[in-house]
Amino acid sequence: MAFRETCAMEERIRMLSDYDTGAFNVRELGERYGVSRETFYLWRERRMSGDPMWFQDRSHAPKSVPGRTEPALIERIVEMRRRFPHFGPKKIAVRLRREAPELDWPAISTIGDILSRAGLVEKVRRRRRPIAQGRPAAAVLAVNSEWCVDFKGWFRTRDGRRIDPLTVTDNESRYLLDVRIVKPNHEEVRPVFERLFNDFGLPEAVRSDNGAPFGSPGAGGLSRLSIWLLKLGVEPHFGRPSSPQDNGRHERMHRTLKEQTTQPASACASEQQLRFDEFRQHFNEERPHEALEQTPPAQIWRPSSRPMPARIEQPWYDAHHEVRRVRGSGEIRWRGECVFIGEALAGEVVGLAERDQGHHIVRFCHHDLGMIDPKKIFRRFAPPRARRGETAVTKQ
């Protein structure tokens, strides 16, 4: 018991003992012990009640709390948190109401208090939000309008194997189409897309960052993979340099993926892939998503109505284009000379449309790659994601 509380109790006993002597009246006792008349009468009434511990302070907590959560509900809330340790109060509330809608579940704030009292919540330091720069990515209006693809930062399993997880999501429904351990190159990434396109159909577009194998610093910013996508009728969308917020929904998924599957890493690649597969099923079918009104992505996503074609056709150019096939060296034959266009286009067909004063625009599908001037020099158009300070036209 605290020293100050002990002294206070002794003073109350002495005050009432002095009162019993009849040598002091109430006013004098109040001045002597520094208490009001009301306080004196309060302690006298408590002594008269017969309570042997009348001089002790009593709890100010109410004897009954009508709105207190029932122990059975508290137990189920704690059990749900232990079942899904990465669910916060909002997702736990949604899950509980879905499983037992007939019960009167407490508010989200109360669920948070229950988890905190149970020691199941760790305080997270809030980060200051960065100032938005430039325009955000255009809003996606339908499922399969745009898929997002990226490599989550690499790490190593406990046996020392480097892991590069390729992730693909549908931007509108947040549906996680795949998490696959592959090397970040064209030869391993394209088969993943081929399987997804065969299983789920083609999206309208695929959003990615600027790096290989999705983009390149070459003509039009196109890589072998984005050229293949264009031939399939899938538009490649690229974020701005050093702007992960342009793919913010996908990056947010990466944070959850890292928390639940890589801390700590698995013993080997096969075990790590199994954890990725389990996470994908949980993320799509069990985890409520706040941006989807706490609905799991699987309830919104559906396969695309655009099937993967059995044969990929060459790009079509209208009559005012001259057509050339790019050689393995990345060059085309033009007006008796070899003009370098880009190695990523090797074997592809490009169209050249005359502009004014002997200039010719070089196109692949509907993308303008650059211009051949009268001196037969190809000047590529800088891709929209060029670095700050680069000129709009760069000589090859």
For each residue, the residues with C-beta under 8 A, 3 or more apart:
1: 5 6
2: 5 6
3: 6 7
4: 7 8
5: 1 2 8 9 57
6: 1 2 3 9 10
7: 3 4 10 11
8: 4 5 11 12 57
9: 5 6 12 13 55 56
10: 6 7 13 14
11: 7 8 14 15 33
12: 8 9 15 16 43 55
13: 9 10 16 17 55
14: 10 11 17 18 33
15: 11 12 18 19 29 32 33 35 40 43
16: 12 13 19 20 43 44 47
17: 13 14 20 21
18: 14 15 21 23 24 29 32
19: 15 16 22 24 26 29 40 44
20: 16 17
21: 17 18 24
22: 19
23: 18
24: 18 19 21 28 29 32
25: 28 29
26: 19 29 30 37 40 41
27: 30 31 37
28: 24 25 31 32
29: 15 18 19 24 25 26 32 33 35 40
30: 26 27 33 34 35 36 37 39 40
31: 27 28 34
32: 15 18 24 28 29
33: 11 14 15 29 30
34: 30 31
35: 15 29 30 39 40
36: 30 39 40
37: 26 27 30 40 41
38: 41 42
39: 30 35 36 42 43
40: 15 19 26 29 30 35 36 37 43 44
41: 26 37 38 44 45
42: 38 39 45 46
43: 12 15 16 39 40 46 47 54 55
44: 16 19 40 41 47 48
45: 41 42 48 49
46: 42 43 49 51 54 55
47: 16 43 44 51 54 55
48: 44 45
49: 45 46 54
50:
51: 46 47 54
52:
53: 56
54: 43 46 47 49 51
55: 9 12 13 43 46 47
56: 9 53
57: 5 8
58:
59:
60:
61:
62: 65
63:
64:
65: 62 68
66:
67:
68: 65
69: 73 74 106 110 114
70: 73 74
71: 74 75
72: 75 76
73: 69 70 76 77 103 105 106
74: 69 70 71 77 78 114
75: 71 72 78 79
76: 72 73 79 80 96 100
77: 73 74 80 81 92 96 106 111 114 115
78: 74 75 81 82 114 115 118 120
79: 75 76 82 83
80: 76 77 83 84 87 92 95 96
81: 77 78 84 85 87 92 115 118 120
82: 78 79 85 120
83: 79 80
84: 80 81 87 91 92 95 286 287
85: 81 82 120
86: 256 259 260
87: 80 81 84 91 92 95 287
88: 91 92 112
89: 92 93 108 109 111 112 115
90: 93 94 108 288 290 294
91: 84 87 88 94 95 287 288 290 294
92: 77 80 81 84 87 88 89 95 96 111 115
93: 89 90 96 97 105 108 111
94: 90 91 97 98 288 294
95: 80 84 87 91 92 98 99 288
96: 76 77 80 92 93 99 100 103 105
97: 93 94 100 101 105
98: 94 95 101
99: 95 96
100: 76 96 97 103 105
101: 97 98
102:
103: 73 96 100
104:
105: 73 93 96 97 100 111
106: 69 73 77 110 111 114
107: 110 111
108: 89 90 93 111 112
109: 89 112 113
110: 69 106 107 113 114
111: 77 89 92 93 105 106 107 108 114 115
112: 88 89 108 109 115 116 121
113: 109 110 116 117
114: 69 74 77 78 106 110 111 117 118
115: 77 78 81 89 92 111 112 118 120 121
116: 112 113 119 120 121
117: 113 114
118: 78 81 114 115
119: 116
120: 78 81 82 85 115 116
121: 112 115 116
122:
123:
124:
125:
126:
127:
128:
129:
130: 245
131:
132: 136 245
133: 243
134: 240 243
135:
136: 132 245 246 248
137: 207 237 239 246 247 248
138:
139:
140: 145 146 171 172
141: 145 172
142: 145 172
143: 170 172 173 175 300 301 302
144: 147 170 172 201 202 203 204 302 303 304 306
145: 140 141 142 171 172 203 204 205
146: 140 170 171 172 203 204 205 206 207 237
147: 144 168 169 170 171 177 203 205 206 207
148: 168 169 170 171 206 207 208 247 249 250
149: 166 167 168 206 207 208 214 250
150: 166 167 208 209 247 250 251 254
151: 154 164 165 166 167 184
152: 165 167 254 257 258
153: 254 258
154: 151 162 163 164 165
155: 162 163 262 265
156: 160 161 162 163 265
157: 160 161 163 265 266 267 268 269 271 272
158: 264 265 266 267 268
159: 267 268
160: 156 157
161: 156 157 268 269
162: 154 155 156
163: 154 155 156 157 181 265 269 272
164: 151 154 181 182 183 184
165: 151 152 154 179 180 181 257 276
166: 149 150 151 178 179 180 181 182 184 189 192
167: 149 150 151 152 176 178 179 250 253 254 257
168: 147 148 149 176 177 178 192 193 196
169: 147 148 174 175 176 177 249 250 253
170: 143 144 146 147 148 173 174 175 177 203 297 301
171: 140 145 146 147 148 174 207 249 250
172: 140 141 142 143 144 145 146 300
173: 143 170 292 297 300 301
174: 169 170 171 249 253 289 291 292 297
175: 143 169 170 284 297 298 300 301
176: 167 168 169 179 253 280 283 284 297
177: 147 168 169 170 196 200
178: 166 167 168 192 196 280
179: 165 166 167 176 257 276 277 279 280
180: 165 166 192 273 276
181: 163 164 165 166 269 272 273 276
182: 164 166 188 189 192
183: 164 187 188
184: 151 164 166 188 189 211 212 213
185: 188 189 212 213
186: 189 190 212 213 223 224 225
187: 183 190 191
188: 182 183 184 185 191 192
189: 166 182 184 185 186 192 193 213 225
190: 186 187 193 194 213 225 228
191: 187 188 194 195
192: 166 168 178 180 182 188 189 195 196
193: 168 189 190 196 197 225 229
194: 190 191 197 198 308
195: 191 192 198 199
196: 168 177 178 192 193 199 200
197: 193 194 200 201 202 232 308
198: 194 195 308
199: 195 196 303
200: 177 196 197 303 304
201: 144 197 303 304 305 306 307 308
202: 144 197 232 233 234 304 306 307 308
203: 144 145 146 147 170 206 234 304 306
204: 144 145 146 234 235
205: 145 146 147 234 235 236 237
206: 146 147 148 149 203 214 229 234 235 236 237
207: 137 146 147 148 149 171 237 238 239 246 247 250
208: 148 149 150 214 215 236 237 238 239 247
209: 150 214 215 238 239 244 247
210: 214 215 221 238 239 241 383 385
211: 184 214 215
212: 184 185 186 215 216 223
213: 184 185 186 189 190 223 224 225
214: 149 206 208 209 210 211 223 225 226 236 238
215: 208 209 210 211 212 221 222 223 226 236 238 383 385
216: 212 221 222 223 226 344
217: 221 383
218: 221 222 223 342 343 344 380
219: 222 341 342 344 345 362 369 370 378 380 381 396
220: 342 364 367 368 369 370 380 381 383
221: 210 215 216 217 218 226 238 383 384 385
222: 215 216 218 219 226 227 230 236 342 344 345 364 367 369
223: 186 212 213 214 215 216 218 226 227 344
224: 186 213 227 228 344
225: 186 189 190 193 213 214 228 229
226: 214 215 216 221 222 223 229 230 236
227: 222 223 224 230 231 344 345 348 364
228: 190 224 225 231 232 312
229: 193 206 225 226 232 234 235 236
230: 222 226 227 233 234 235 236 315 364 365 367
231: 227 228 312 313 314 315 365
232: 197 202 228 229 308 309 312
233: 202 230 306
234: 202 203 204 205 206 229 230
235: 204 205 206 229 230
236: 205 206 208 214 215 222 226 229 230
237: 137 146 205 206 207 208
238: 207 208 209 210 214 215 221 383 384 385
239: 137 207 208 209 210 243 244 246 247 385
240: 134 243 246 385
241: 210 385 386 387 388
242:
243: 133 134 239 240 246
244: 209 239 247 248 251
245: 130 132 136 248 251
246: 136 137 207 239 240 243
247: 137 148 150 207 208 209 239 244 250 251
248: 136 137 244 245 251 252
249: 148 169 171 174 252 253 291
250: 148 149 150 167 169 171 207 247 253 254
251: 150 244 245 247 248 254 255
252: 248 249 255 256
253: 167 169 174 176 249 250 256 257 283
254: 150 152 153 167 250 251 257 258
255: 251 252 258 259
256: 86 252 253 259 260 283
257: 152 165 167 179 253 254 260 261 262 276 279 283
258: 152 153 254 255 261 262 263
259: 86 255 256 262 263
260: 86 256 257 279 282
261: 257 258 272 275 276 279
262: 155 257 258 259 265 272
263: 258 259
264: 158
265: 155 156 157 158 163 262 272
266: 157 158 269 271 272 274 275
267: 157 158 159 271
268: 157 158 159 161 271 272
269: 157 161 163 181 266 272 273
270: 273 274
271: 157 266 267 268 274 275
272: 157 163 181 261 262 265 266 268 269 275 276
273: 180 181 269 270 276 277
274: 266 270 271 277 278
275: 261 266 271 272 278 279
276: 165 179 180 181 257 261 272 273 279 280
277: 179 273 274 280 281
278: 274 275 281 282
279: 179 257 260 261 275 276 282 283
280: 176 178 179 276 277 283 284
281: 277 278 284 285 286
282: 260 278 279 285 286 287
283: 176 253 256 257 279 280 286 287 297
284: 175 176 280 281 287 296 297 298 301
285: 281 282 296 298
286: 84 281 282 283 296
287: 84 87 91 282 283 284 296
288: 90 91 94 95 292 294 295 296
289: 174 292 294 295 296 297
290: 90 91 293 294
291: 174 249
292: 173 174 288 289 295 296 297 300
293: 290
294: 90 91 94 288 289 290
295: 288 289 292 299 300
296: 284 285 286 287 288 289 292 299
297: 170 173 174 175 176 283 284 289 292 300 301
298: 175 284 285 301
299: 295 296
300: 143 172 173 175 292 295 297
301: 143 170 173 175 284 297 298
302: 143 144
303: 144 199 200 201
304: 144 200 201 202 203 307
305: 201
306: 144 201 202 203 233
307: 201 202 304
308: 194 197 198 201 202 232
309: 232 312 313
310:
311:
312: 228 231 232 309
313: 231 309 316
314: 231 348 349
315: 230 231 348 349 351 364 365
316: 313
317: 321 323 349 351 363
318: 321
319:
320: 353 354
321: 317 318 351 352 353 363
322: 351 352 353 360
323: 317 349 350 351 352
324: 332 333 334 349 350 351 352
325: 332 347 348 349 350
326: 330 331 332 341 342 345 346 347 348 349 350
327: 330 331 332 333 338 346
328: 346 347
329: 338 340 343 346
330: 326 327 340 341 342 343 344 345 346
331: 326 327 338 339 340 341
332: 324 325 326 327 338 339 341 350
333: 324 327 336 337 338 339
334: 324 337 338 339 352 372 376
335: 376
336: 333
337: 333 334 376
338: 327 329 331 332 333 334
339: 331 332 333 334 372 376 377 378
340: 329 330 331 378 396
341: 219 326 330 331 332 345 350 362 369 370 378
342: 218 219 220 222 326 330 345 369 380
343: 218 329 330 346
344: 216 218 219 222 223 224 227 330
345: 219 222 227 326 330 341 342 348 350 364 369
346: 326 327 328 329 330 343
347: 325 326 328
348: 227 314 315 325 326 345 364
349: 314 315 317 323 324 325 326
350: 323 324 325 326 332 341 345 362 363 364 369
351: 315 317 321 322 323 324 362 363 364
352: 321 322 323 324 334 360 361 362 363 372
353: 320 321 322 360 361 363
354: 320 358 359 360
355: 359 360 361 371
356: 359
357: 374
358: 354 373 374
359: 354 355 356 371 372 373 374
360: 322 352 353 354 355 371 372
361: 352 353 355 368 370 371
362: 219 341 350 351 352 368 369 370 371 372 378
363: 317 321 350 351 352 353 366 367 368 369
364: 220 222 227 230 315 345 348 350 351 367 369
365: 230 231 315
366: 363
367: 220 222 230 363 364
368: 220 361 362 363 381
369: 219 220 222 341 342 345 350 362 363 364 380 381
370: 219 220 341 361 362 378 379 380 381 393 396
371: 355 359 360 361 362 378 379 381 393
372: 334 339 352 359 360 362 376 377 378 379
373: 358 359 376 377 379
374: 357 358 359
375:
376: 334 335 337 339 372 373
377: 339 372 373 395 396
378: 219 339 340 341 362 370 371 372 396
379: 370 371 372 373 393 394 395 396
380: 218 219 220 342 369 370 393 394 396
381: 219 220 368 369 370 371 392 393
382: 386 390 391 392 393 394
383: 210 215 217 220 221 238 386
384: 221 238
385: 210 215 221 238 239 240 241
386: 241 382 383 390
387: 241 390
388: 241
389:
390: 382 386 387 394
391: 382 394
392: 381 382
393: 370 371 379 380 381 382
394: 379 380 382 390 391
395: 377 379
396: 219 340 370 377 378 379 380
